[in-house]
Amino acid sequence: MMRAFDDATRRNIAEACAAFARLPEIAAPSALKRAAVVLALTESDDGDDTAFLLTRRASHLRAHRGQWALPGGRCDAGETPVEAALRELDEELALELSGDAVLGLLDDYPTRSGYLITPVVVWAADRAAIRPNPDEVASVHRIALATIERDDAFDFTAIPESSRRVIRFHHQMSLIHAPTAALIYQFREVLAGRHTRVTDLEQPVFAWR
């Protein structure tokens, strides 16, 4: 399904996010460190669809070097996930947005490496402003929403180390794994009006560290 990058699409996605009931936040203090990532919606490469921004992490980074990722990172002290998401988007892609650009939040996702990630959906109207920071980002890619809505965009597999299903997103010739794949999958489900949970979807063993 093609979605033109226009006000009608923004309203439709905002309504889908508003209709999505997030899992309740954990009341007790958690040992997990808070983090946030951004599903930043912008115009697709060919201009015919709305897309989200996916980055390839720089090869010299200490953690998760060279991996596919949504823009984002750890929350600073006293920072909300939305504030962290917008700050990280600016630091990684020079895309400075205000809180008015936020369309909604998806479920918090706990990672094996000790983080609780909040996905923040934002509308990034000015695609010309995107400038990857070479200290953090090797490349940035626009993934059309129609791409993630294909029947074969995601699959699930098993690993001997866990009883949970491992999710994989097929992008070009790459396999993108959780947490990134899980968050993109839930966004796909939100767009379809489905309240699909992803916290039980597993990450590959290399992401556990």
C-alpha positions in Angstrom: 0.0 0.0 0.0 1.5 3.3 -1.1 1.2 6.3 1.2 1.9 9.7 -0.3 4.1 11.9 2.0 1.4 14.4 2.7 -0.8 15.8 5.5 -3.4 13.1 5.0 -0.8 10.4 5.6 0.5 12.2 8.6 -3.0 12.4 10.1 -3.7 8.7 9.3 -0.5 7.5 11.0 -1.0 9.8 14.0 -4.5 8.3 14.4 -3.1 4.8 14.1 -0.5 5.6 16.8 -3.2 7.2 19.0 -5.4 4.1 18.7 -2.5 1.8 19.8 -2.6 1.0 23.5 1.0 0.7 24.7 1.9 -1.9 27.3 1.9 -0.4 30.8 5.2 0.9 32.0 7.0 -1.1 34.7 6.1 0.4 38.0 9.0 -0.9 40.0 12.6 0.4 39.3 14.2 -1.6 36.6 17.8 -2.7 36.2 17.6 -1.9 32.5 19.0 1.4 31.2 16.5 3.6 29.4 17.1 4.3 25.7 15.0 5.6 22.8 15.0 5.2 19.1 13.2 7.1 16.3 11.0 5.9 13.5 11.4 9.1 11.5 9.0 9.4 8.6 10.0 11.2 5.5 9.6 11.1 1.8 10.8 8.0 0.0 13.7 8.0 -2.5 11.3 8.0 -5.5 8.9 10.5 -3.9 5.9 8.1 -4.3 5.7 6.8 -0.7 6.3 7.7 2.9 9.5 6.1 4.3 11.3 5.8 7.6 15.0 6.4 8.1 17.3 3.4 8.8 21.0 3.9 9.5 24.1 1.8 9.1 26.2 2.3 12.2 29.8 3.5 11.7 32.4 0.7 11.6 34.6 2.3 14.3 32.0 2.4 17.0 32.7 0.4 20.1 29.3 -1.3 20.2 27.2 -2.8 17.4 29.5 -1.4 14.8 28.4 -1.7 11.2 24.9 -2.9 12.2 21.6 -1.6 10.8 19.8 0.6 13.4 17.1 3.1 13.9 18.5 6.5 15.0 18.7 6.6 18.8 20.6 5.9 21.9 20.7 6.0 25.7 18.7 8.5 27.7 20.7 11.1 29.6 20.0 11.7 33.3 16.6 13.4 33.7 15.7 13.1 30.0 12.5 11.6 28.8 12.5 9.0 26.0 11.0 11.5 23.6 13.6 14.1 24.5 16.3 11.5 24.1 14.9 10.4 20.7 14.8 13.9 19.3 18.3 14.7 20.6 19.8 11.6 19.1 18.0 12.3 15.8 19.7 15.7 15.7 23.1 14.3 16.8 23.1 11.5 14.2 21.4 13.0 11.2 21.3 16.8 11.9 17.5 16.6 11.9 16.2 19.0 14.5 12.6 18.5 15.3 10.3 19.8 18.0 7.9 17.8 20.2 5.1 18.8 17.7 6.6 16.3 15.2 6.0 13.3 17.5 3.1 11.1 16.3 3.2 8.5 19.0 5.1 5.8 20.9 5.3 2.1 20.6 5.9 -0.5 23.3 9.1 -0.4 25.3 11.3 -3.3 24.2 13.8 -4.9 26.7 17.1 -6.0 25.1 19.4 -8.8 26.1 22.2 -6.2 26.4 20.5 -4.4 29.3 18.4 -1.6 27.7 14.7 -0.7 27.7 14.1 0.9 24.4 11.2 3.3 23.7 10.4 3.7 20.0 9.2 7.2 19.1 7.3 7.8 15.8 8.0 11.3 14.3 7.1 13.2 11.2 10.3 14.6 9.5 9.0 16.9 6.8 12.3 18.4 5.6 14.2 15.6 4.0 16.9 18.1 2.7 18.0 18.6 6.3 19.3 15.1 6.8 23.1 15.0 7.1 24.6 11.9 8.6 27.2 12.4 11.3 30.2 10.4 10.2 31.3 9.8 13.8 28.2 7.7 14.3 26.6 6.9 11.0 28.1 5.2 7.9 25.0 5.7 5.8 21.3 6.5 6.0 18.5 4.8 4.0 14.9 5.6 3.3 12.8 2.5 3.7 9.4 2.9 2.0 6.5 1.8 4.2 5.2 -0.4 1.3 8.5 -2.4 1.8 7.7 -3.5 5.4 4.1 -4.3 4.5 5.0 -7.1 2.0 4.1 -10.6 3.1 7.7 -11.7 2.9 9.3 -8.7 4.6 9.6 -10.6 8.0 10.2 -14.1 9.0 10.7 -16.0 12.2 13.2 -18.7 13.1 14.4 -20.6 16.1 17.8 -20.8 17.9 18.9 -23.5 20.4 19.8 -20.8 23.0 16.2 -19.6 23.5 12.6 -20.8 23.3 11.5 -17.5 21.9 11.1 -16.8 18.2 13.8 -14.8 16.5 12.4 -12.2 14.1 14.2 -11.1 10.9 13.5 -8.3 8.5 14.6 -8.9 5.0 16.1 -5.7 3.5 17.8 -5.9 0.1 20.4 -8.6 0.6 20.6 -8.1 4.4 18.9 -9.6 7.4 18.1 -7.1 10.1 17.4 -8.6 13.5 15.8 -7.5 16.8 15.6 -5.2 18.5 15.5 -3.1 15.3 13.4 -5.7 13.4 11.0 -6.1 16.2 10.3 -2.4 16.5 9.8 -2.0 12.7 7.5 -5.0 12.8 5.3 -3.5 15.5 5.1 -0.3 13.6 3.9 -2.2 10.5 1.3 -3.8 12.7 0.2 -0.5 14.2 -0.2 0.9 10.6 -2.6 -2.1 9.9 -4.6 -1.4 13.1 -3.3 -4.5 14.9 -2.2 -4.5 18.6 0.7 -6.9 18.1 3.2 -7.3 21.0 6.8 -7.8 20.2 8.5 -7.9 23.6 8.7 -11.8 23.4 10.5 -11.7 20.1 14.1 -12.8 20.5 17.4 -11.3 19.4 20.2 -13.3 17.8 22.9 -14.4 20.2 25.5 -11.9 18.9 23.2 -9.1 20.1 23.0 -10.4 23.7 26.3 -8.7 24.7 
